[in-house]
Amino acid sequence: MLTDIIKPDLKVLFCGINPGLKSSEDGHHFSGRSNRFWKVLHQSGFTSYQIEAVNDTSILDFGCGLTTAVARATSRADELSKEEFDDALESFTIKIKEFQPQYIVFLGKAAYKAFFKKKEIPWGKQPEDLCGSRIWVLPNTSGLNRGFSLEDLVTSYKDFYQAIQE
């Protein structure tokens, strides 16, 4: 089981689609060997060092947290049904109301599109907010996401990081 790493008033809440099987088994976010999340987070400026998945809670020290849109672990996100996203939206919204992050960053387009009933969306800043939290969509760092190189991911995340510096 994978638990949220969250506290009130975070700057950024990163939202994965759902836990991978390894992360669910380990109890640590982005613990799959091929997942590039921790490397991308560090190289884009969010953390001063590369966090190891076993120390995932230390992301809170950088004003960031972690959650998933759907709790059920799968080997691939496309194994989730539309109904699972529909069922998850209420608890996700309650979580956002309770913790009030400044930004929610959906990792990949799937959860955002399902939650907001959209067919096509751009990468980056989205026009809606959710309970006062501004929304961005960034590419998923999963090793299964071959559409984005490490360099592409770092560039996307760095653009977001620079955009939210106040």
Protein Blocks (a to p, Z undefined) as FASTA:
>chain_A
ZZddddehifbdcddfbdcfklmmnopahkafklcklmmmmmnopambdcdfklmmmmmm
nopacddfblbdcfbfklpcfklmmmmmmmmmmmmmmnopabdcdedjklmmmmnopabd
cehjdfbdeehiacdddddfbfklmmbcfklmmmmmmmmmmmmpZZ
